[in-house]
């Protein structure tokens, strides 16, 4: 089961997520690396670079799996483990 503290629902939830990220960090940058398509799911390898208000910089990779319906994202799940993300996207070998 997902950690309920990191579960955001609907448009308001997406707005809340990004408001939280923007409030926590002075600078944020997300670069999309690899994209793998699989039916109604897309896996995106994202490189995140953030700088906190204290000046500390972090670089890390997040693998998001996006589910689509009628051309709109209906769900996004974040992973740090590539194999777990591939399995969630239905793209594991």
C-alpha angles and dihedrals in degrees: 000000000000120000102262091213089068098041117112123183132201130341092312089053092053090049090049092050094053092042088055092049093046092047093051098048134047092209132020133182128178120191119190110223116171126011123195119187123206119170109289092353132077125193115208124189106212128193110210122198117182135171119205124221086255090061096252112140125209130191118192142151125241124186112208126192113205122197118205135202123179090351094304129108108248098172139014125191123187125215137177093196114076096204091051090050092048090051092048089051091049090243102111116128 
